[in-house]
């Protein structure tokens, strides 16, 4: 098996479209014989990855190749898997058929009945081989190498997962049938008419019953009259057939036109904005084997969170996925199966992108990508690949694609000069840089600007990756969305990324989610693979809740007298939307004119919409909430009258920390400035590359190990006053806290707190909070404030004011690597319930706090590498935060923006604490 070469595979038939044909098809999926490295034969399911079926282990790397950079040679340590299947073929396949493989990682030899049919290169690309079959006893043999020359082109920030992992089919090719069809359904936005430009491999008949089309075609342009256009908002499809006497092809045509006008990306004449996500194919048990049902569920979940675009990072998806994006309505950037990112480790020396010896492989990959999916309305942009440097091979790919399919745009991010693409694309550009790019077209170009520079300045801009959703994050979404909305050149972007790639392993009956390094890899990138808006099991992370707010198609602002409603659709008016309002005592429906796309309307606030909280929601016909807004008019919480001095016996005599209240044992409150580091806290932000990560700065300053001493305890103005100083070991900066305790009832204390920083603090704080430990395991939290989920200063969208309840399991977010999570913001009152009793906290006056409740201490969370390894000690850890730092996206991108940072500061709050034991 030749594995050291630079060209494409050999022996396969030329690439063509994936056609829904009347010709017979026989699935060869199922149980195959299998052996690894010439070992004993056993069985394996196809499709699957052999390392997830008990044969070897998976490995994760982000950028680095797991072998030496010695192109085109793979390493000697290269597992080889042999597959074998014996099958019969019906008569329909005996006069002409192809064997179709939709995905084999990374290279394969295909043999049928002892004859070599050819080889594959391009793990996520379709290869077909002409098959000379017999009626019974056909023996199909596939030898698969985990690594090959092709592996140098497939370094795509994901698990290395070898095997036959997509469908294998036997497809009849009847004489006189249609080998290929390419139909471009164009829409003229001025005339509101459509045209089908169609190329067929043989003369055929085109029928579109809804449009009255029935005519012969071959290489034809067919006007079809007035049509309803396709868009992600209105995914209108027309059923069509293309047929000969022996075969009929079914198509679903979506009429649309993608253009750039004056640096603005348009569809059907209207500017559009990508509110997108990057999507790898991933399943926690099956790896990149993702069923069509799972894919549909993913897309429906995206729709519910207002996502309108998908970048198929960084390869074409399983072919059925695009049928769904056509139907459900998504803009797709379809990416070629190409990435050579590992060459950055050697300064891009030897990068295949600029080596003529690899040009055939590059072109073959692009041609297979384009041909397979060229008939899909949802595919609006072809992407040459990802993070492969620059070079003539990429230029050749762009040139071929533009000549073959001028109906779509071309994307590639890694060449910032943008000389051969139709979009200016960047990853993780800072907010300030995005602002400058948006404004760039508003000013004349420099006098000495080159033609390439003038071309780039005329292109729409997208962030093909931004707001890295790793762990507790991403922060900064609001600021990015504000820029996208402000500048027409900015066509939005794609969050990195949709799903976490954790792999599930069952150990002693317990299911565990693992990441890089957990399978014994000596080269890996840890938990950088768990960086999604949803977990590997598609559980919604708080970042997706926040994103849904900023991606929402309707924006609602409620003031004291009016409701301002902005239509953020690109193509639809608001005639299909119902607007409902409610208070605690009344509700109703608003009379809202059907605002056109991009327009804002105002309606009066109904007279009955009075009270402290008014909520307005935009609701679609299926009861899906498309946007919401609130008006809050909360009165300050009255200060209770003290009755007497607190009993000193309720306090620890040495530290004067509260020990008991209402029969419930307590420990605290204690001032705390630290949080268990988030994933973002563990990386230096791209905006501060010369500074260590926050987590390191906090450790260096010692805020994770404050030591507190009692300064004084006395009686002042009818209150018990205690003064404490908290400082890190070996440091001379500190925080002084003054507590004034007032007894309100036998079970209630009023606490006035003033916190004052002392000395030159060298680091910003993670939080400024009061920590208590309550006996008993947490049983739930009830609160009045923002909910139902957690939020942080720069990740606070998607929550709303109300009265909420969270069960114990909902108090924290089960990120694969444990970290700070679960803070409920805007809290005015809260009840923490444990197995031992209840602690009620009420904020006195107009202030609000953030409340975090956890079964684990922060020290334990910070020192534990996997969520399933956390062991609770039977107590409940409660934090009442007066202020918090944002979370940012420093794991990949900017850190915490200045407005969300927490420098050393004075703070004060008054709290009513009430407790009762079970």
C-alpha positions in Angstrom: 0.0 0.0 0.0 1.7 3.1 -1.2 1.4 5.8 1.4 4.1 8.3 0.6 3.0 10.3 -2.5 1.5 13.7 -3.2 -1.3 13.2 -5.6 -5.0 12.3 -5.3 -6.3 8.8 -5.1 -6.4 6.7 -8.2 -9.0 4.6 -10.1 -12.1 6.3 -9.0 -14.6 7.7 -11.4 -14.7 11.5 -11.9 -16.6 13.3 -9.1 -20.3 14.1 -9.6 -23.3 15.5 -7.7 -25.0 13.4 -5.0 -28.2 12.6 -6.9 -31.5 11.4 -5.5 -32.1 8.9 -8.3 -34.7 6.3 -9.2 -31.8 3.9 -10.0 -31.5 1.1 -7.5 -29.2 1.6 -4.5 -28.0 -1.1 -2.0 -26.5 -0.1 1.3 -23.5 -2.1 2.3 -23.5 -0.7 5.8 -23.6 -3.3 8.6 -21.3 -5.8 10.1 -18.0 -6.4 8.3 -15.0 -8.6 9.0 -12.1 -6.7 10.4 -8.5 -7.1 11.5 -5.9 -4.7 12.7 -2.3 -5.0 11.6 -2.7 -8.5 10.2 -4.1 -9.8 13.5 -7.0 -12.1 14.0 -10.2 -11.5 12.1 -13.1 -10.2 14.1 -16.2 -8.1 13.2 -16.8 -4.3 13.2 -19.8 -2.1 12.4 -19.6 0.0 9.3 -19.7 3.0 9.5 -17.5 3.4 12.6 -14.0 4.3 13.8 -12.0 1.3 14.8 -10.4 3.1 17.7 -13.9 3.5 19.2 -14.6 -0.2 18.7 -11.9 -1.6 20.9 -9.0 -1.5 18.4 -6.4 1.1 19.5 -7.1 4.5 21.0 -8.2 7.9 19.7 -5.9 10.9 19.9 -6.6 14.6 19.9 -4.4 17.4 18.6 -5.3 21.0 17.7 -2.4 22.2 15.6 0.5 19.8 16.0 0.8 16.7 13.8 1.1 13.5 16.0 4.0 12.5 13.8 7.1 14.1 12.4 6.7 16.8 9.7 8.4 14.8 6.9 6.0 15.1 3.9 4.8 13.1 2.2 5.9 10.3 4.5 3.6 8.9 7.2 5.2 7.4 10.3 6.2 3.7 10.6 3.9 3.5 13.6 0.9 3.4 11.4 -2.0 1.1 12.2 -3.5 -0.7 9.1 -7.0 -2.0 9.2 -8.4 -4.6 6.8 -12.1 -4.7 6.1 -13.9 -7.5 4.3 -17.5 -8.0 3.2 -19.2 -10.7 1.2 -22.4 -9.7 -0.5 -24.8 -10.5 -3.3 -26.0 -8.1 -6.0 -29.4 -7.9 -7.6 -29.8 -8.0 -11.4 -30.1 -4.3 -11.6 -26.5 -3.9 -10.5 -25.0 -6.4 -12.9 -25.2 -4.2 -16.1 -23.5 -1.2 -14.5 -22.8 0.0 -10.9 -20.4 1.9 -8.8 -19.2 1.3 -5.2 -19.6 4.6 -3.3 -17.6 5.4 -0.2 -18.5 8.6 1.5 -15.7 8.7 4.1 -12.6 6.7 4.9 -9.9 8.0 7.2 -7.2 8.5 6.0 -6.3 6.4 2.9 -7.6 3.2 1.4 -7.1 0.5 -1.2 -10.3 -0.9 -2.7 -10.5 -4.4 -4.1 -13.5 -6.3 -5.5 -13.3 -10.0 -6.1 -9.5 -9.8 -6.0 -9.1 -6.9 -8.4 -7.7 -3.6 -7.3 -10.2 -0.9 -8.2 -8.2 2.0 -6.9 -7.3 4.1 -3.9 -8.8 7.0 -1.9 -7.4 10.3 -0.6 -9.5 12.8 1.2 -11.0 11.3 4.3 -14.3 13.2 4.2 -14.8 13.1 0.4 -16.9 10.8 -1.7 -15.1 8.3 -4.0 -16.9 6.0 -6.5 -15.4 3.0 -8.3 -16.8 1.2 -11.3 -17.8 -2.3 -10.1 -17.9 -5.5 -12.2 -20.2 -7.6 -10.1 -21.5 -11.1 -10.0 -24.9 -12.2 -8.7 -23.6 -13.9 -5.5 -20.5 -14.0 -3.4 -18.9 -10.7 -4.2 -16.0 -10.0 -1.9 -15.2 -6.4 -1.2 -11.9 -5.7 0.6 -10.8 -2.4 1.9 -7.4 -1.8 3.4 -7.2 1.4 5.4 -4.2 3.2 6.8 -4.6 5.5 9.7 -1.9 7.8 8.4 -0.8 8.6 4.9 0.4 11.4 2.7 -3.1 12.7 2.9 -2.8 13.2 6.7 -0.6 16.2 6.0 -3.7 17.8 4.5 -6.1 16.9 7.3 -4.8 18.5 10.5 -8.2 19.9 11.5 -8.2 20.5 15.3 -10.1 17.2 16.0 -9.7 13.6 17.1 -7.6 11.4 14.8 -10.2 8.7 14.1 -9.4 6.1 11.4 -11.8 3.8 9.7 -14.7 3.6 7.3 -16.9 6.1 9.1 -19.5 7.1 6.5 -21.9 5.1 4.3 -20.9 2.5 1.8 -23.3 2.0 -1.1 -23.7 0.1 -4.2 -25.3 2.3 -6.8 -26.7 1.2 -10.2 -25.7 3.2 -13.3 -28.1 2.1 -16.0 -27.2 2.6 -19.6 -29.0 5.6 -20.9 -29.2 7.1 -17.4 -27.9 10.4 -16.0 -24.4 10.3 -14.6 -24.5 14.0 -13.4 -26.8 17.0 -13.1 -25.9 20.6 -12.2 -28.8 23.0 -11.7 -28.3 26.6 -10.8 -31.6 28.2 -9.7 -31.1 31.9 -10.0 -33.4 34.7 -8.7 -33.7 38.1 -10.2 -34.7 40.4 -7.2 -35.8 43.2 -9.4 -38.2 41.2 -11.6 -38.9 38.6 -8.9 -38.4 35.9 -11.5 -36.3 32.7 -11.6 -34.1 31.0 -14.1 -32.7 27.5 -14.1 -29.3 27.0 -15.7 -28.9 23.3 -16.1 -26.2 20.9 -17.3 -26.9 17.2 -17.7 -24.6 14.4 -18.7 -27.1 13.4 -21.4 -30.2 14.9 -23.0 -33.0 14.8 -20.4 -36.5 16.2 -19.5 -36.8 18.9 -16.8 -40.2 19.1 -15.0 -41.1 21.6 -12.3 -44.9 21.1 -11.8 -45.5 24.1 -9.6 -44.0 26.4 -12.3 -45.5 24.6 -15.3 -42.1 23.7 -16.6 -41.8 20.6 -18.8 -39.1 20.7 -21.5 -36.0 19.0 -22.9 -32.7 20.1 -21.5 -29.0 19.3 -21.8 -26.9 22.5 -21.5 -29.8 24.8 -21.1 -31.1 28.1 -19.6 -34.8 27.8 -18.6 -36.8 30.9 -17.6 -39.5 29.8 -15.1 -41.4 33.1 -14.4 -42.3 34.5 -11.0 -41.0 32.5 -8.0 -40.8 32.8 -4.3 -37.1 33.0 -3.4 -35.2 30.8 -1.0 -33.5 32.2 2.1 -32.6 31.0 5.5 -35.7 32.8 6.8 -38.0 31.6 4.0 -36.5 28.3 2.8 -38.9 27.9 -0.2 -38.1 24.8 -2.3 -39.6 23.7 -5.6 -39.8 20.0 -6.4 -38.3 19.2 -9.8 -37.3 16.1 -11.8 -34.7 15.5 -14.5 -35.3 12.3 -16.4 -34.4 10.0 -19.3 -36.3 6.9 -20.4 -34.5 4.8 -17.7 -33.7 7.1 -14.8 -35.3 10.0 -12.9 -33.4 12.4 -10.7 -35.4 14.4 -8.0 -34.2 17.9 -7.2 -35.3 20.5 -4.7 -34.7 23.9 -6.3 -34.2 27.0 -4.2 -34.1 30.2 -6.2 -31.6 32.7 -4.8 -28.8 35.0 -5.9 -25.6 35.7 -3.8 -23.8 38.9 -4.6 -21.5 41.5 -3.3 -22.7 45.1 -3.7 -20.6 48.0 -2.6 -18.8 45.9 0.0 -22.0 44.4 1.3 -23.0 40.7 1.2 -26.4 40.3 -0.3 -28.9 37.6 -1.0 -31.7 38.2 -3.3 -30.8 41.9 -3.3 -31.0 42.3 0.5 -28.0 42.6 2.8 -27.7 39.5 5.0 -25.8 38.9 8.2 -24.4 35.5 9.2 -25.5 34.6 12.7 -23.5 31.4 12.5 -21.7 28.6 14.2 -18.8 26.4 13.2 -19.9 22.7 13.2 -17.7 19.7 13.4 -19.4 16.3 13.1 -19.2 14.7 16.4 -21.0 12.1 18.6 -19.7 11.2 22.1 -19.8 7.5 21.4 -19.5 7.3 17.7 -17.1 10.0 16.8 -17.7 11.5 13.4 -20.5 8.9 12.7 -23.5 11.2 13.0 -26.9 10.0 12.0 -29.3 12.0 9.9 -31.7 12.1 12.9 -29.0 13.5 15.1 -28.1 16.1 12.5 -31.7 17.2 12.2 -32.0 17.5 16.0 -28.8 19.6 16.0 -30.2 22.0 13.3 -33.5 22.3 15.0 -31.7 23.2 18.2 -29.7 25.8 16.3 -33.0 27.2 14.9 -34.4 27.5 18.4 -31.4 29.6 19.3 -31.7 31.8 16.2 -28.6 30.5 14.4 -29.0 31.0 10.6 -25.7 29.9 9.2 -23.2 27.0 9.5 -19.6 26.8 8.4 -18.8 23.1 7.9 -15.5 23.2 9.7 -13.3 22.0 8.2 -14.6 19.5 5.6 -17.8 18.6 3.8 -20.4 17.1 6.1 -22.1 13.8 5.5 -24.2 14.4 2.4 -27.6 14.2 4.0 -26.9 17.2 6.2 -27.2 19.6 3.3 -30.7 18.3 2.4 -31.6 19.4 5.9 -30.0 22.8 5.6 -31.9 23.3 2.3 -35.2 22.4 4.0 -34.8 24.1 7.4 -33.1 27.2 6.1 -29.4 27.8 6.8 -26.7 29.6 5.0 -23.8 27.2 4.5 -20.2 27.9 4.0 -19.1 24.5 2.7 -15.5 23.9 3.4 -13.1 21.7 1.5 -11.4 18.8 3.4 -8.1 20.7 3.8 -5.9 22.0 6.6 -2.1 22.0 7.0 -2.0 23.9 10.2 0.8 21.9 11.7 3.3 23.4 9.3 3.1 26.6 11.4 5.3 24.8 14.0 8.2 24.9 11.5 7.5 28.4 10.1 5.5 26.9 7.2 8.6 25.3 5.7 7.5 22.6 3.2 3.8 23.6 3.3 2.1 21.7 0.6 -0.1 24.7 -0.3 2.8 26.2 -2.3 4.4 23.0 -3.6 3.4 22.2 -7.2 3.8 18.5 -6.5 0.6 18.6 -4.3 -1.5 20.6 -6.8 -3.3 17.6 -8.1 -4.3 16.6 -4.6 -5.6 20.1 -3.8 -7.6 20.4 -7.0 -9.1 16.9 -6.5 -10.2 17.8 -3.0 -11.9 21.0 -4.2 -13.5 19.3 -7.2 -14.9 16.5 -5.1 -16.3 19.1 -2.6 -18.0 21.2 -5.2 -19.3 18.5 -7.4 -21.0 16.5 -4.6 -22.9 19.4 -3.2 -23.4 21.8 -6.1 -27.2 21.4 -6.3 -27.9 22.6 -2.7 -29.6 26.0 -2.3 -28.2 26.4 1.2 -24.6 26.3 0.0 -23.9 30.0 -0.7 -20.1 30.0 -0.3 -17.4 27.5 -1.1 -14.4 27.6 1.3 -11.0 26.4 0.0 -10.2 24.9 3.4 -8.8 26.2 6.7 -5.4 27.3 8.1 -3.3 26.1 5.3 -1.1 29.1 4.8 -0.9 30.6 1.3 0.3 29.4 -2.0 -0.4 28.7 -5.7 -2.3 25.5 -5.0 -5.0 27.5 -3.2 -5.1 30.0 -6.0 -5.6 27.1 -8.4 -8.5 25.8 -6.4 -10.1 29.2 -6.4 -9.6 29.6 -10.1 -11.2 26.3 -10.9 -14.1 26.9 -8.6 -14.8 30.3 -9.9 -14.8 29.1 -13.5 -17.0 26.1 -12.7 -19.5 27.7 -10.4 -19.7 31.6 -10.6 -23.0 31.5 -8.8 -21.4 31.3 -5.4 -18.7 33.2 -3.5 -15.3 31.9 -2.5 -13.9 32.0 1.0 -10.5 31.4 2.5 -9.3 33.0 5.7 -5.6 32.4 6.0 -4.6 34.8 3.2 -5.4 38.2 4.6 -4.5 39.8 1.3 -7.7 38.2 0.0 -6.4 38.2 -3.6 -8.4 35.2 -4.8 -11.5 35.2 -2.6 -14.8 37.2 -2.5 -14.9 37.8 1.2 -12.4 39.3 3.6 -12.3 36.8 6.4 -10.6 36.7 9.8 -10.5 34.7 13.0 -10.8 36.2 16.5 -10.1 39.8 15.4 -10.5 42.1 18.4 -13.5 44.4 18.7 -11.4 47.4 17.9 -10.0 45.8 14.7 -13.5 44.7 13.6 -14.6 48.3 14.1 -11.7 49.6 12.0 -12.6 47.1 9.2 -16.2 48.2 9.3 -15.2 51.8 9.0 -12.5 51.2 6.3 -14.9 51.5 3.4 -16.2 54.8 4.7 -12.9 56.5 4.0 -11.0 56.9 0.8 -8.2 54.4 0.2 -4.6 55.4 0.6 -3.1 57.1 -2.5 -0.6 54.4 -3.0 -3.0 51.5 -2.4 -2.2 48.5 -4.6 -4.8 46.7 -6.7 -4.8 43.9 -4.2 -5.5 46.3 -1.4 -8.3 48.0 -3.3 -9.8 44.5 -3.9 -9.7 43.6 -0.2 -11.2 46.9 0.8 -14.1 46.3 -1.5 -15.0 42.9 0.0 -17.6 42.2 2.7 -16.0 41.1 6.0 -16.9 38.1 8.2 -15.4 36.5 11.3 -15.3 32.9 10.1 -14.3 32.1 13.8 -14.9 34.3 16.8 -16.0 34.2 20.4 -14.3 30.9 21.3 -17.0 29.0 23.3 -14.6 27.1 25.6 -15.9 26.5 29.1 -17.6 29.4 30.9 -17.9 31.8 28.1 -17.8 33.4 25.6 -17.7 37.0 26.7 -17.9 40.0 24.5 -20.8 38.8 22.3 -22.8 42.0 22.8 -19.9 44.2 21.6 -19.3 42.1 18.5 -23.0 42.1 17.6 -23.2 45.8 18.0 -20.5 46.2 15.5 -22.1 43.8 13.0 -25.3 45.7 13.3 -23.6 49.1 13.0 -21.5 48.7 9.9 -23.1 47.3 6.6 -19.7 45.8 5.5 -19.7 43.5 8.4 -21.6 40.4 7.4 -21.5 38.7 10.8 -19.6 35.6 11.8 -19.4 32.1 13.1 -18.9 31.2 16.7 -16.2 28.7 17.4 -17.8 26.3 17.9 -21.1 24.4 18.0 -20.4 21.2 19.9 -17.8 20.0 22.4 -15.9 17.0 21.2 -15.7 15.0 24.4 -15.7 11.2 24.0 -17.7 9.1 26.3 -16.2 6.1 28.1 -18.0 3.9 30.5 -15.9 2.8 33.5 -17.3 0.6 36.2 -20.8 1.4 35.0 -20.2 5.2 35.1 -20.2 7.2 31.9 -17.3 9.7 31.7 -16.5 12.4 29.1 -12.9 12.5 28.2 -10.6 14.8 26.2 -7.1 15.0 24.8 -4.5 13.1 26.9 -7.1 10.8 28.5 -6.2 7.9 26.2 -2.5 7.9 26.8 -1.5 10.2 23.9 2.0 11.5 24.3 1.2 14.4 21.9 -2.2 16.1 22.6 -3.9 19.4 23.4 -5.9 18.6 26.4 -9.4 19.9 26.8 -9.1 22.4 24.0 -11.4 20.0 22.1 -14.2 20.7 24.5 -15.1 24.2 23.3 -18.7 24.2 22.2 -22.0 26.0 22.8 -23.5 22.6 23.5 -22.0 19.6 25.2 -21.1 16.5 23.3 -24.6 15.3 24.4 -26.1 18.5 23.0 -26.9 20.0 26.4 -27.2 23.8 26.1 -24.4 25.7 27.7 -25.0 29.2 29.0 -23.0 30.7 26.1 -25.7 29.5 23.7 -28.4 31.1 25.8 -26.6 34.4 25.6 -25.9 34.0 21.9 -29.5 33.4 21.2 -30.4 36.8 22.6 -27.9 38.6 20.3 -28.8 36.5 17.3 -32.6 36.9 17.9 -34.5 38.2 14.8 -36.6 40.6 16.9 -35.1 43.1 19.4 -37.5 44.6 22.0 -36.8 47.6 24.3 -39.5 48.5 26.9 -39.4 52.0 28.3 -41.7 53.8 30.7 -44.2 54.6 28.0 -43.3 52.9 24.8 -42.2 49.5 23.4 -39.6 49.8 20.6 -39.5 46.8 18.3 -36.8 46.2 15.8 -37.2 43.7 12.9 -33.7 42.1 12.5 -34.8 39.7 9.7 -33.2 40.3 6.4 -36.1 39.2 4.2 -39.3 38.8 6.3 -41.6 41.4 7.8 -43.2 40.8 11.3 -46.6 39.8 10.0 -46.1 36.2 11.3 -45.2 37.3 14.8 -47.5 37.8 17.8 -46.4 40.3 20.5 -47.5 39.4 24.1 -47.0 41.4 27.2 -47.5 40.4 30.8 -47.1 41.6 34.4 -47.7 39.7 37.7 -51.4 40.6 37.5 -52.3 41.2 33.8 -51.4 40.2 30.2 -52.4 41.0 26.7 -51.5 41.1 23.0 -50.0 44.2 21.3 -51.2 45.6 18.0 -47.9 45.9 16.1 -47.6 46.8 12.4 -45.8 44.3 10.3 -42.5 46.1 10.2 -40.4 45.5 7.1 -36.9 43.9 7.4 -34.5 46.1 9.2 -37.2 48.5 10.4 -38.0 49.7 13.9 -41.6 50.5 15.1 -42.8 51.9 18.4 -46.1 51.1 20.1 -47.4 52.5 23.4 -47.1 50.6 26.6 -50.6 49.4 27.5 -52.1 51.2 30.5 -52.7 47.9 32.3 -49.0 47.1 31.9 -48.1 48.5 35.3 -46.2 47.2 38.2 -42.6 46.4 39.0 -42.0 44.1 36.1 -43.3 44.2 32.5 -42.2 41.5 30.0 -42.9 41.7 26.3 -42.2 38.7 24.0 -42.3 38.2 20.2 -43.7 34.7 19.6 -43.9 32.8 16.3 -46.8 30.6 15.3 -45.1 27.5 16.9 -44.8 29.4 20.2 -41.1 29.8 19.7 -39.9 33.1 21.4 -38.2 35.2 18.8 -37.1 38.0 21.2 -38.0 39.6 24.5 -37.6 42.7 26.5 -38.4 43.9 30.0 -39.1 47.0 32.0 -38.1 46.9 35.7 -39.4 49.4 38.3 -38.4 47.7 41.5 -38.8 49.6 44.8 -35.9 49.5 47.3 -36.2 46.7 49.8 -37.1 48.2 53.2 -34.5 48.1 55.9 -35.8 46.0 58.9 -35.7 47.5 62.3 -33.0 46.0 64.6 -34.2 44.7 68.0 -31.1 44.0 70.0 -27.4 43.3 69.8 -26.5 39.8 68.4 -25.5 37.1 70.9 -21.7 36.8 70.7 -22.2 33.1 71.4 -23.3 32.8 67.8 -19.8 33.8 66.6 -16.5 32.1 66.8 -14.7 33.9 69.6 -11.3 33.8 67.8 -12.3 34.9 64.3 -15.8 36.4 65.0 -17.2 34.5 62.0 -20.8 33.5 62.3 -21.2 30.0 63.6 -25.0 29.5 64.0 -28.2 31.2 63.0 -31.8 29.9 63.6 -30.3 26.6 64.7 -28.4 26.1 61.5 -24.6 25.8 61.7 -22.8 28.3 59.4 -19.2 29.2 58.7 -18.7 32.7 57.4 -19.1 35.1 55.8 -15.5 35.5 54.6 -14.3 37.9 52.0 -13.1 36.2 48.8 -11.6 37.7 45.6 -10.9 34.5 43.7 -12.8 32.0 41.5 -11.9 28.6 40.3 -10.3 29.5 37.0 -12.4 29.1 33.9 -10.8 27.8 30.7 -10.5 31.4 29.5 -8.7 32.4 32.7 -6.0 29.8 31.9 -4.9 31.4 28.6 -3.4 34.8 27.8 -5.7 37.0 25.9 -4.7 37.9 22.3 -5.1 41.5 23.3 -2.5 41.1 26.1 0.0 38.6 24.7 2.8 39.8 27.0 0.9 39.1 30.2 0.4 35.8 31.9 -3.1 34.3 32.0 -5.4 35.6 34.7 -5.1 32.3 36.6 -1.3 32.7 36.8 -1.6 36.3 37.8 -4.1 35.5 40.6 -1.8 32.7 41.9 1.2 34.9 41.8 -0.7 37.6 43.8 -2.0 35.0 46.1 -5.7 35.9 46.0 -6.5 32.2 45.9 -5.2 31.8 49.4 -6.2 34.9 51.4 -5.4 34.8 55.1 -7.8 36.7 57.4 -7.2 38.0 60.8 -9.6 39.7 63.2 -8.6 43.3 63.7 -11.3 44.3 66.3 -14.7 43.5 67.7 -16.8 46.0 69.6 -20.2 47.5 70.0 -21.0 50.6 67.9 -24.4 52.4 67.6 -26.3 49.3 68.8 -24.5 46.9 66.5 -21.8 44.3 66.8 -18.9 45.6 64.7 -16.2 43.3 63.6 -13.2 44.4 61.4 -11.1 41.9 59.5 -8.1 42.1 57.3 -7.6 39.6 54.4 -4.3 39.4 52.7 -2.3 36.9 50.6 0.7 35.2 52.3 3.9 37.2 51.8 2.2 40.2 50.4 1.6 43.7 51.8 -1.7 44.5 50.0 -4.9 43.6 51.6 -8.7 44.0 51.9 -10.3 45.4 55.0 -13.9 44.4 55.7 -16.1 45.9 58.3 -19.2 43.9 59.3 -21.9 45.5 61.4 -24.3 42.9 62.8 -27.9 43.7 64.0 -30.3 41.2 65.5 -33.7 41.5 63.8 -35.3 38.4 65.2 -34.1 35.2 66.9 -33.5 33.7 63.4 -32.5 36.8 61.5 -29.5 39.1 61.4 -29.0 42.3 59.4 -25.5 42.7 58.1 -24.0 45.9 56.8 -20.7 45.3 55.0 -18.0 47.8 53.8 -15.0 46.3 51.9 -12.0 48.6 51.3 -8.8 47.6 49.4 -5.5 48.5 51.0 -2.1 48.9 49.3 -1.1 48.8 45.7 -3.0 45.8 44.2 -1.0 44.4 41.3 -3.8 42.4 39.8 -7.5 42.7 39.0 -9.8 40.6 41.1 -11.9 37.7 39.9 -14.7 38.6 42.1 -15.6 40.5 45.3 -17.7 38.2 47.4 -18.7 36.9 50.8 -18.4 33.2 51.2 -20.4 31.0 53.6 -20.4 27.2 54.2 -23.7 25.7 55.1 -24.2 22.2 56.4 -25.9 19.6 54.3 -25.8 18.8 50.6 -27.4 21.4 48.4 -31.1 20.6 47.5 -32.0 23.7 45.5 -32.1 27.4 45.1 -35.0 29.8 44.9 -34.4 33.4 44.0 -35.8 36.7 42.7 -33.5 38.1 40.0 -32.1 37.2 36.6 -32.7 33.6 35.5 -33.4 30.9 34.9 -29.7 30.2 34.0 -26.4 31.6 35.2 -24.8 34.8 33.9 -21.7 36.8 34.2 -21.0 40.5 33.5 -20.1 40.0 29.8 -22.3 36.9 29.4 -25.5 38.2 30.9 -27.9 38.2 27.9 -30.6 35.6 27.5 -31.6 35.8 31.2 -34.6 37.8 32.5 -36.0 39.0 35.7 -38.4 36.8 37.5 -38.8 34.3 40.4 -36.9 31.2 39.7 -36.1 27.7 41.1 -33.1 25.5 40.4 -32.7 21.9 41.4 -29.4 20.8 42.9 -28.2 19.5 39.6 -28.8 22.8 37.9 -26.8 24.9 40.3 -23.6 24.5 38.3 -22.7 23.9 34.7 -21.1 20.4 34.2 -18.2 21.6 32.0 -15.9 18.7 31.2 -13.0 20.4 33.0 -14.4 21.8 36.2 -14.4 25.6 36.6 -16.3 28.5 38.0 -20.0 28.4 37.0 -23.5 28.8 38.1 -23.7 32.4 39.3 -27.2 33.9 39.3 -27.0 37.6 38.8 -29.3 40.5 39.6 -30.5 38.7 42.8 -32.6 40.7 45.3 -33.5 37.7 47.5 -32.6 34.0 47.5 -33.3 30.9 49.6 -30.6 28.2 49.7 -32.0 24.9 50.7 -29.8 22.0 51.9 -30.4 18.7 53.5 -29.8 20.4 56.9 -32.0 23.5 56.5 -32.5 26.8 54.7 -30.6 30.1 54.4 -32.5 33.1 53.2 -30.6 36.2 51.9 -32.4 39.4 51.2 -30.6 42.5 49.7 -31.6 45.6 51.6 -32.1 48.8 49.5 -31.6 49.0 45.8 -28.5 46.8 45.4 -28.4 43.4 43.7 -25.9 40.6 44.1 -24.8 37.4 42.4 -25.4 34.1 44.2 -23.5 31.0 43.5 -24.3 27.7 45.2 -22.1 24.6 44.9 -21.6 21.2 46.5 -17.8 21.7 46.0 -15.3 24.2 47.3 -13.5 26.4 44.8 -10.2 24.8 45.7 -11.5 21.4 44.8 -13.0 22.6 41.6 -9.8 24.2 40.5 -7.7 21.1 41.3 -9.9 18.6 39.5 -9.4 17.8 35.9 -12.7 16.1 35.0 -16.3 16.7 36.1 -16.9 13.1 36.9 -13.9 13.2 39.4 -15.5 15.8 41.6 -16.5 14.4 45.0 -18.8 16.4 47.3 -18.1 16.6 51.0 -21.7 16.9 52.1 -21.6 20.6 52.6 -23.0 23.6 50.6 -20.7 26.4 49.5 -22.5 29.7 49.1 -21.1 32.9 47.5 -22.8 36.3 47.7 -20.9 38.4 45.2 -21.0 42.2 45.3 -19.0 42.4 42.0 -17.6 40.0 39.5 -15.1 40.0 36.6 -16.2 39.1 33.1 -15.1 35.8 31.5 -13.8 37.0 28.1 -12.6 34.6 25.4 -8.9 34.5 26.1 -8.7 30.7 25.4 -8.7 31.8 21.8 -9.2 35.5 21.2 -9.5 38.7 23.3 -9.5 38.5 27.1 -11.9 40.3 29.3 -12.8 43.7 27.9 -11.9 46.7 30.1 -15.5 47.5 31.0 -16.0 44.0 32.5 -12.8 43.9 34.6 -12.7 44.2 38.3 -9.9 46.4 39.7 -9.5 46.7 43.4 -12.4 48.8 44.6 -14.5 49.8 47.6 -17.9 48.1 47.9 -20.7 48.0 50.4 -24.0 46.1 50.8 -26.6 45.4 53.4 -28.0 41.9 53.7 -30.7 40.3 55.8 -29.7 36.7 56.7 -32.4 34.3 58.0 -31.9 30.7 58.7 -33.7 27.6 59.9 -32.6 24.1 60.5 -34.5 21.0 59.5 
